[in-house]
């Protein structure tokens, strides 16, 4: 009797020492950074106790295989299974007992990215986005996107870069829709009024090809530069300069697809100081160089 119990323990060891996810014995099967805001990772793990906290980004996780004997030890929750999702917002701390061998994927995304996406797609005030912590929920639509559009893709082929970015946005949009886009209950304070916000954004769109001074924007709404910057970021989840850069990059994308202009000419036409300046921001935000984007497009 005792020997049987001892043998089972040896063949299926479960560490009683709680360690962080970063220092766990997980195996990273593959990883792909799409942009500075979006990263995919595919892991394999088994039989240990760990804690998970990501102070840099939000994490959307789905189990590909296994997970039947995996559960949270800090709250009462269901056990895992293939197709089950966990949403772990930035800074949330959770404790886990990992069971038999399992494979899962993590999508890491910035807080500013999801807020900008909500603003762009749903016209939701970024200040109202407050991601909930979810443990082992199920969504057949999201699972299909994870499995057939991401898990089955060859992450290391450059031609997959833009397709993965597009499906990643679709996944995050679907996640927001499933949350019901619930706004926070406390009244919003600070930020620009809708009328003022429209005035400033319209001015930036009309003048993106030239250098726009912060003082110009602040004067439009009769605020100091300091207060204008703070209120702009509260309303749009980005600084005025970041907003301007995104507009310029969208025009670069359009020119790359619909014209045969040289990269240097495109850079100057949309307001960048030179081709190198444009290329650096383009690669940071889009994940590929302008030349590669033109080829793929």
C-alpha positions in Angstrom: 0.0 0.0 0.0 2.7 2.5 1.0 4.9 1.5 -1.9 2.1 2.1 -4.3 1.5 5.5 -2.9 5.2 6.3 -3.0 5.5 5.2 -6.6 2.5 7.3 -7.7 4.1 10.4 -6.1 7.4 9.8 -7.9 5.7 9.3 -11.3 3.5 12.4 -10.9 5.4 14.9 -8.9 3.7 18.1 -7.8 5.9 20.8 -6.4 4.6 22.3 -3.2 6.8 25.4 -3.6 5.0 28.3 -5.1 7.1 30.0 -7.8 6.4 32.8 -10.2 5.3 32.1 -13.8 8.4 33.7 -15.1 10.6 31.3 -13.1 8.5 28.2 -13.5 9.6 25.1 -15.5 7.3 26.0 -18.4 8.6 25.5 -21.9 8.1 28.3 -24.4 7.2 26.4 -27.6 7.3 29.6 -29.7 6.9 33.4 -29.4 6.0 36.2 -31.8 6.1 39.9 -31.1 3.8 41.5 -33.6 4.3 45.1 -32.5 5.6 46.7 -29.3 2.0 46.4 -28.0 1.1 42.9 -29.0 2.9 39.6 -28.4 1.9 35.9 -28.7 3.4 33.0 -26.8 2.8 29.3 -26.9 3.7 27.4 -23.7 3.8 23.8 -22.3 3.8 23.1 -18.5 2.9 20.5 -15.9 2.7 19.7 -12.2 3.7 22.7 -10.2 2.3 25.4 -8.0 2.9 28.9 -9.3 1.7 32.5 -9.0 0.9 34.7 -12.0 1.2 38.5 -12.2 2.0 40.6 -15.2 2.8 44.2 -14.3 3.5 45.3 -17.9 0.5 44.1 -19.9 -2.9 42.3 -19.9 -2.9 38.6 -20.6 -5.6 36.7 -22.5 -4.9 32.9 -22.2 -6.5 29.9 -23.9 -5.7 26.2 -23.2 -5.0 24.2 -26.4 -4.7 20.8 -24.7 -4.9 19.4 -21.2 -5.6 21.6 -18.2 -8.2 19.2 -16.7 -6.4 19.1 -13.3 -5.4 22.8 -13.3 -7.2 25.2 -11.0 -6.7 28.4 -9.0 -5.9 28.0 -5.3 -6.7 31.5 -4.3 -10.4 31.5 -5.3 -13.1 29.0 -5.9 -13.2 28.4 -9.7 -13.7 25.6 -12.2 -10.8 23.5 -13.5 -9.3 24.1 -16.8 -9.9 22.2 -20.1 -9.1 22.7 -23.8 -10.7 25.8 -25.1 -11.1 27.5 -21.8 -10.0 31.1 -21.5 -8.5 33.2 -18.7 -8.3 37.0 -18.8 -5.7 38.3 -16.4 -5.6 42.1 -16.3 -2.4 44.0 -15.8 -1.3 43.8 -12.1 -3.8 41.1 -11.1 -2.2 38.4 -8.9 -3.4 34.8 -9.1 -2.2 31.5 -7.6 -2.4 28.2 -9.5 -2.0 24.5 -9.2 -0.9 23.1 -12.5 -1.9 19.5 -13.3 -0.9 17.1 -16.0 0.8 18.2 -19.2 -1.0 21.1 -20.9 -0.4 23.5 -23.7 -1.7 27.0 -23.8 -1.3 30.3 -25.6 -1.0 33.8 -24.1 -1.8 37.0 -25.9 -0.1 39.9 -24.2 -1.5 43.4 -25.0 -0.9 46.9 -23.7 -3.6 48.8 -21.8 -3.2 51.8 -24.2 -3.7 49.4 -27.2 -7.0 48.0 -26.0 -8.3 51.5 -25.1 -7.4 52.9 -28.5 -9.0 49.9 -30.1 -12.2 50.4 -28.1 -12.2 54.1 -29.0 -11.6 53.5 -32.7 -14.0 50.6 -33.2 -16.8 51.3 -30.7 -16.3 55.0 -30.0 -16.0 54.2 -26.3 -14.3 56.6 -24.0 -11.0 55.0 -23.0 -11.5 55.9 -19.4 -14.5 53.5 -19.2 -12.4 50.4 -20.1 -11.8 48.4 -17.0 -11.0 44.8 -17.9 -12.4 42.1 -15.5 -10.5 39.1 -14.3 -12.0 35.9 -15.8 -11.1 32.3 -15.0 -11.9 29.4 -17.3 -14.7 30.9 -19.4 -15.7 29.5 -22.7 -16.3 31.2 -26.0 -16.6 29.1 -29.2 -16.0 32.0 -31.5 -12.8 33.1 -29.8 -11.6 29.5 -29.6 -12.0 29.1 -33.3 -9.9 32.2 -33.9 -7.2 31.1 -31.5 -7.0 27.6 -33.0 -7.5 28.1 -36.7 -6.1 31.5 -37.2 -3.3 31.7 -34.7 -2.3 28.3 -33.3 -2.3 26.7 -36.7 -0.3 29.5 -38.4 3.5 29.4 -39.0 4.5 32.4 -36.8 8.0 32.7 -38.3 6.9 33.4 -41.9 7.0 37.2 -42.5 4.0 36.9 -44.8 1.9 36.0 -41.7 2.7 39.2 -39.9 -0.1 41.4 -41.1 -2.6 38.5 -41.1 -1.8 37.8 -37.4 -2.2 41.4 -36.5 -5.6 41.5 -38.2 -6.8 38.4 -36.4 -5.4 39.7 -33.1 -7.5 42.8 -33.4 -10.5 40.7 -34.3 -9.9 38.6 -31.1 -9.6 41.7 -28.9 -12.7 43.3 -30.5 -14.6 40.1 -29.9 -13.4 40.1 -26.3 -14.7 43.7 -25.8 -18.0 42.7 -27.4 -18.4 39.8 -25.1 -17.7 42.0 -22.1 -20.7 44.0 -23.2 -18.6 47.2 -23.3 -19.7 48.0 -19.8 -18.7 51.4 -18.7 -17.5 52.2 -15.2 -20.2 53.3 -12.8 -18.3 56.2 -11.2 -18.8 59.5 -13.1 -16.0 60.5 -15.5 -13.8 63.4 -14.5 -11.1 65.3 -16.4 -10.4 64.9 -20.1 -11.6 67.0 -23.0 -15.2 67.6 -23.7 -16.5 65.8 -26.9 -16.7 69.1 -28.7 -13.2 70.1 -27.7 -11.8 66.7 -28.5 -13.4 66.8 -32.0 -12.0 70.3 -32.6 -8.4 69.2 -31.7 -8.5 65.9 -33.6 -10.0 67.6 -36.7 -7.1 70.2 -36.6 -4.5 67.4 -36.4 -6.1 65.5 -39.3 -6.1 68.7 -41.4 -2.5 69.6 -40.7 -0.7 66.2 -40.2 1.6 66.9 -43.2 3.4 69.7 -41.4 5.0 70.2 -38.0 2.3 70.8 -35.4 3.3 72.7 -32.3 1.8 71.7 -28.9 1.2 75.4 -28.2 -1.1 75.5 -31.3 -3.3 72.7 -29.9 -3.4 74.1 -26.4 -4.4 77.6 -27.8 -7.3 76.0 -29.7 -8.9 75.0 -26.4 -7.5 77.8 -24.3 -5.5 75.5 -21.9 -1.9 75.5 -20.8 0.3 73.0 -22.6 0.6 70.9 -19.5 -3.1 70.6 -18.8 -3.9 70.1 -22.4 -1.5 67.1 -22.7 -2.9 65.5 -19.6 -6.5 65.9 -20.6 -5.9 64.8 -24.1 -4.3 61.6 -22.9 -7.2 60.9 -20.5 -9.7 61.3 -23.4 -7.8 59.4 -26.1 -5.4 57.1 -24.3 -2.4 58.6 -26.1 -0.4 61.8 -26.2 -1.0 64.4 -29.0 2.3 63.3 -30.6 1.3 59.6 -30.5 -2.1 60.5 -32.1 -0.3 62.5 -34.8 2.1 59.7 -35.5 -0.7 57.1 -35.8 -2.4 59.4 -38.4 0.8 59.8 -40.4 1.3 56.0 -40.3 -2.2 55.4 -41.7 -1.4 57.7 -44.6 1.9 55.9 -45.2 0.0 52.6 -45.4 -2.4 54.1 -47.9 0.4 55.5 -50.0 2.4 52.2 -49.9 -0.6 50.3 -51.3 -2.1 52.8 -53.7 0.9 54.6 -55.1 4.4 53.9 -56.5 6.0 56.8 -54.7 9.5 56.3 -53.3 9.7 55.8 -49.6 11.6 59.0 -49.1 8.9 61.0 -50.9 6.1 59.3 -48.9 8.0 60.2 -45.7 8.2 63.9 -46.6 4.6 64.0 -47.9 3.1 62.8 -44.6 5.2 64.9 -42.3 8.2 62.7 -41.3 11.6 64.4 -41.4 13.1 61.6 -43.5 12.7 58.0 -44.6 14.6 56.6 -41.6 12.3 58.5 -39.2 9.3 57.1 -40.9 10.6 53.6 -41.1 11.4 53.5 -37.4 7.9 54.4 -36.3 6.3 52.3 -39.0 8.1 49.2 -37.8 7.3 49.9 -34.2 3.6 50.3 -34.8 2.9 48.0 -37.7 5.5 45.3 -37.0 7.2 45.2 -40.4 9.2 47.8 -42.4 7.4 50.0 -45.0 9.2 48.1 -47.8 8.0 44.8 -46.5 4.4 46.1 -46.0 4.3 47.3 -49.6 5.5 43.8 -50.7 2.9 42.0 -48.6 0.1 44.5 -49.6 
